[in-house]
Amino acid sequence: MNHDSEKGISLTGKDIMPTTDNQRNISTLGFLVLWIGIAVQLVTFIAAAQLYPALSPTQIIVACILGNLVVALLLTLLGDIGIKYGIPYAVYIRACFGYLGAHIPAVIRAIPAIFWFGFQTWMGAYALNVIMEMLTGYSNLMMLIIVFGGVQIINTAMGIEAITKFEWLASPSILIIGVLLQVLIMNQHDLTFSEIFAKSGEGGISMGFAVVVMMGTYITMALNAPDFTRFLKTNKDKNKPTWWKENKGSFIGHTFGLVGSMLLFTVIGLTSGVATGNWNPIDVMVQTMGQDNPWLLIVCLAFVILAQWSTNISANLLPPGYIIVNFFPRKITFVTGSIIAGVLGLLLQPWNYADYVPQILMVITATLAPIVGIMFTDYYFLRKRKVNVDELYKAGGQYKYWYNVNPAAIIAYIPAGLSVLLFPDYGFISALLIATVLYYTLMKYWICKVYDQPEITNSNFKVDHQEAKNEA
């Protein structure tokens, strides 16, 4: 049945339909490995190095743990949407913002991912360029940026199974070489952990700012957690499994994969900041082992390439790929969406802003926080995990609201986002709370009275999304 009937609005397409049981083939272990592969990247290294010496190493570690525990919790909570209904972020957000309004938070989510794809492609190409120069004496960074970007786009376009298989190769290699780099830096500069953590901060940056910075790397992923959990194997217990039983695998992958990896690279980054004062991990590697261990340098540079590759294909191309598909789901495939996202990321040339990583991460956190609040409130507080999935794919359905835009979401987003200007160091908290309170109030006492939402207004509403499943 074709639901795309109202004024050319296109809401269905093979890549954004609910996943079937046969498509849910990622195990808990596989999901953990996937998240290790996502989280082992050098933006964390750079952010930690740039936070020092304003903050002490101990403060940076505390900020990393707090920030990423919050993100892991949000990933698990919002990932329930993918586990329970098999739908991606770009589809669920229609319930919050309306059929056309959904494109607003989708674009806000896609921009950081596209930016980081270009940035991390530059870092991988930078490492490749150093290797090429060592072996041949020839250097061409821009050519390598294009080639490396193209390889990653092809890998992503091959789908979630190809991405997961690559993470099985990349994740253990990256972790091993990351530990090796930590040891080498400490040995060359004759540092011990006690000496590193005895350093004090000079001030100028608050802990609130640091926590927000640490959240900024993967707060983007909290929104599109359903894009990954929709492929996770589900609990087959027919006796109404509890939320914990359904989300246990998701929690393990998000918490241990994300927090553990982020902590490791935060330690390496702040060690580099203390030892060399340099935030660029590639320059640090060249400085640390360039003369004495050229072959070991090549191995470590290969680690940089793997780290950027593994993060980009899963965290920075897959999400915007789905978002672009959602604009024209019957005309654009996930392959095309991935190519468009990748090309845009390279055209932006984000490496020109490499000196401002903490500030960029703070802005990303602040702009996405209202959407996190709206999405969480809609799913848990208002609909109580009951979603009329068929209507998400039906033009003119219950999520049409006012001209296919939900005024409650727009009204809640604007003041929540503006609050960040008043409280920049704690912008995530203020934006999250304001968006939550405003959205809940407006939906409950205004929107639901004008545009009926049976999941919210009817306590006897039962989930039945078999029709959408049949169209997958």
N, C-alpha and C positions, 0 to 999 in steps of 0.2 A: 504494500500500500504506500502511495506517495503522499507524504504530508506536506511537501514543499509547494504550497498552492497560493500563498498570499503575497501578491505584489513581488513575485520573483525571489522571495526569501528562501534561501537554501539551507536546510538544517540537517540533512542526512548525507552520509557518504561512508564507504566501506571502512575507512580508517578511523572513524570516530564513533562507530556504533558500539554498543556494549559488548565486551569480550565474552566469548563462550567458555564453557568449562575446558574444552580442548585447547584453547589459547592460553589458559592459565597454567603455565608450565615452569615457572621459576620457583625453586625450592627456597626454604629459609636460608640455607647455606649460600645458595646462588645469589640471593638478595643481599646477604651480608657482603659477599665478594663484590657485587655490583656497587654497593655503597662505599666500600673501601676504594674502589676504582674511581668513583665520583669525587671523593673527598681528598684524595692525594693529589694536590695541585699546589702551585707555587704562589698563588695570590695570598694564601695564608702566611707563607714564609715572608712575603713582601710586607704585608700588613703588620706582622709582629716586629719585623726589623725596623719599620718606620715608626712604630709606637715607642720604641726605645730611642733616646734616653728620657723622654718625657715621663714615661712610666717605668717602674722597676720591673725586672723579669718576673718576680712573684706576682705583681699586679696584672701583668699581661697574661700569665697562666690562668689566674683566677677569672679574668675577663673571658678567656677562651672557653673555659669549662662552663661558666654560667651561660654565656651567649649560645653555645652550641647545644647545651642541654635543653634550653627553651626551644630552639629550632627543632631538635629531635622529637620533642613532645608534640610540637605543632605538625611535624611531618607525619607522625603516627596518627594523631587525631584526624587530620584531614585526609590522610591516606585511606581511612575507613570508607570513604566515598567510592574509591576504586575497588576495594575489596568487596563491598556490599553490592555495588551496582555495575561495576565493570566499565564505567564511563570516564572519559578524560576530563581534565580541568576545564578545557574550553567549552565543553558541553554543560557541565554542572553550573558554571557561572551564569548560564542563561536564567536559572531559577532566581538568582540574586539581582541581576541587572537587566533582565529582559532579553528577547531574542536578538535585537540589534545592539542594545546597551552593553551586552556581553563583550563586544569588541573593544570597549574602553579599557576594562581591566586586563583583557587579553593583550592588548598592545603595551600597556604599562608593564606587564609581566615579561613580554617578549624582548623589549628593548635591552634590559640588563643582560639577558642570556646572549643576545646577538653581540653586544659590546664585549662580553667576556670571551666569546668565541674568537673574535678578532684579536683580543689582547693575548690570550693564551696560545693562539696560533703563532703570533709574533714571538713569544718566548720559546716555543718549540723550534721555530725557524732560526731564531738567534743561536740556539744550541747547535742546530744542524750546520749553520754557517761557520761556527767556530771549528767544528769537526772537519768540514770541507777545507777550511783554510789551513788547518794543521796538516792534512794529508796531501793536499794538492797545491796550496798557496793561492787558490782562487777563492774569491768572495763575491757573493751576489745575494744579499739578504732578501730583497724584494721578490726575486724569482722563487726563492725557497718558501717565502710566505704563501705565495700563490700555489705552489706544488703541495706543500704540507696541508694547506687549507682544503685543496681538492681531494686529497686522500681521505681526510676525515669526513668530508661530506659524503663520499662514496660509501664509507664504512657505516655511517648513520643511516643512509638511504636503504641499506640492506635489512634494516629492521631491528627489533629488540633482541632477537636471538643472536644476531651477529654481534651486537653491542655486548651482550652478556658473555659470549665466548671470548671476546677480546679482553674483558675485565679479568677473566680467569688467568689469562697470560700476564696482563700488566700489573695487577694488584700486588701479588707477592714480590715481584721484581722491584717494584717501586718502594715498597716498605723496606726491603733488605738494603737497597742502595741509599735510601733516606737515612737509615741508622748508620751506615758506613760514612756518609757525608758528615754526620754529627760527630763521629769519632775523629775523623780527619781534622776537622776545624779545631776541635778541642786540643788534639795532640800538637798541631802546628803552632797554636798560640799558647800552649802550656796552660790550659784552663781546666778547672774542675767544676763540677756542678755547684759545690759549696761556694766557690768564688763567683760564679755567674749569678747565683741567687742572693749573694751578699750585696750586690749592686743596688743602689737606691735610685729612685726616679728624680728628675729635676723639676717636675711639675709642668703645668701648662695644658695638660689634658686630664679630664676627669675619668673616673672609672666608668661612669655611665656612658661616656663617649666610646670608651674602649669596648664595652660589652656590645653596644650597638654596632660598632665596626666588625666585631667578631661574628655577630649575627648576620651581617650584610652579605657574607659570601654565599650562604645557603638559605636565607629567608625566601629567596625566589623559589626554591624547590619546595617550600612548605605549601605554596599555592598549588603547584602541579604535581604534588605527591600522588594523586590518583592516576596520573599518566603511567606510573611504574607499578603501583600496587594492583592495578587492574589485570596485570599479568602474573600476579603472585598466586601460588596454589592456595586454595581456600579450605577451611575446615568443613569436612563432609558430614559433621554431626547434624542429623535431622531434628534433634530435640532442642531446637532454639538455642544454638551456641551463644555463649556470653560474648560481650564485646572483647574481652581479653582473649578468649579462645580464637576468635576471628582475627585479631590483630597482633597476636603474640609474635609471629614471624616478622611482621612489619616493624614492631618495636625493637626486636633484636637487631635487625639490619640497620635501622636508622640510628639507634643509640650507640651501639658498639662500632659500627662502620664509620659513622660520621664523627662522633666525639673522639674516638681513639685516634683516627687519622689526623683530625684537626689539631689535636694536642701534640702529636709527634711533630708536625710541620711548624707549629707555633714554637716549640722548643728549638728546632733547628734555626728558624728565622731569628728569634731573639738572641741565640748564641752567635749568629753571624753579625747581628747588630752590635753586640758587646765586643766581639773579637775584631771586627774589621770596620764597623761603621758604614758598611755597604749593604743596601737593601736588595741589590740585583743578584739573585742566586747564581747566575751563570758567571758573572764577573768574580763572585766569591770562589767558585770552583776553579776558575783559571788562576786566580791569585793563590789558592791553597795548594794546588797540585800541578800547575801548568808546566813547571820546569823539571820537577823531580819525578813525576809520575804521569807522563803524557798519555799512556794507554789507560791508566785508571781514570784520568780526566775524561777520556772518550766514553768510558763505561758510564760515568756519572752524568755526562751530557746526554747519553742515550736514555738515562733515567728521566731527565727533564722532558725529553721528547715523548716518552711513554706517559708521563704524568699529565702533560697537556692533552695528549690524544685521548686518554681514558676519561678525563673529565669532560672534554669538549663534546664527545659524541653522545654522552648520556645526559649531561647537565645543561649544555649550551646549544645543542642543535635539535635534540629530540623535542623538548618542550615548545620552542618557537615553531618547529616544523608542524606540530599539531595545531598550534594557534593559527598559522597561515592557512592550513587546510580548512579550518573552521570558517574562514571568510567565504570560501567558495568550495564547499565540500564535494559537490558533484563534478567540479571542473579541475580541482587541484588534488593531487595525490600526496601522500606523505613524502614520497621521493622528491616531488617538485617543491614542496614546502621546505624540506631540508636544504635543497639547493639555494632557494631564495634567501633563507636565513643566513646561510654560510656566506653567500656573496655580499649581502648587506654588512655582515660583520667585518669583512675585509675592507670594504669601501669606506667604513667609518674611520679606519686607521686609529683605533683606540690606544695604540702604543704611544701616541703623542701625549697621553695624560698619565703616564706611568709614575710620575712623581707624586700623584695625589690619590693613591689607592685608599687610604683610610677615609678621606673625605667622600670619595665616590661610594664606598661601601655604606657610609652613614646615610647618604642621600637615597640609596637603593632601599635600605631598611625602612626609612621614613615613608617613602612613597608607596611601598607595598603593605605596610602595617594596616592601613585602613581596609584594604581588600581582605587581609587575613581576618580582621575583626568581623567584617560583613559576612564572609563565607562561613566562618565558625558559628556565628550567631544564627545564620540562616539554617544551617544543617543540624546543629545540636539544640539550640534554645527554642527555635521556632518550629521546625519540621520534625524535630526529635528523631532524626535518622530515617524518616519516612519520606521518600521522594517519588513523585509521579513521573517516572522516567519516560513513559510514552509521550507525555506532554512536552518534554524537552525537545523532541524531534518533530513537533506538530506546529507548523506555522498557523498563527491565529489561536493557539491554545491558551492555557491558563497563565503562561508566563509572558503574554503579550503586554500586559500592563497598559501604560500610556504610550501609544504609538511605538510599541515594542521596546520601550525603555522603562525601567522601574525608577520612579522619582525618589523613592526612599533610599536607594543605594547611592544615587548621585548626591542627594542632600547630605547623607551621612559622610560620604567620602571627602567633600570639600572642606568643612571645618576640621575634620580629623587630620587631613593633610596639612592645613594651614597651622595647626597647633605645633607642628614640628619647628616652625620658624620662631615660636615663642620659647619652646623648650628643646633646643636642638640635641642636647646630650641625652635627654630622656624621651625623644620624639616617638620612639616605638611604643612606649607605654601609653603616652597621652593619645597618640593616634589610634591605638588599639581600643582603648577604653571609650573614647568619644564615638568612634565608629560603631562599637558594640551597642552602646546605650541608645544612640540616635536611630540606628537601623531597627533595633528591636521595637522601640516605641512607635516609630513611623509605620512599620509593617503591621504590628499588632492592632493599633488603634486608628489606622487610616487606610492603608493599602488593602488589607484583607477584607475590609468592609466594602470596598469599591470593586476590587478584582479578587474574587473568591479563590482562596488557596485551601482546598479541602484537607491537605496534610496538616495545616495549622488550625483550621476552624472546626474540623470534624474529628472528634476524638476516636471515632470508630473507623477512620480511614485505614484501609489495608493496602499494603504495597502489592502491585500487580503490574509487572513490566514485561510480560511475556511477548507482547506485540513487538516491542522494540528489539527484543532478543531474536525474534524470528526474522527480522530484517537484517541482522548482522551478516 
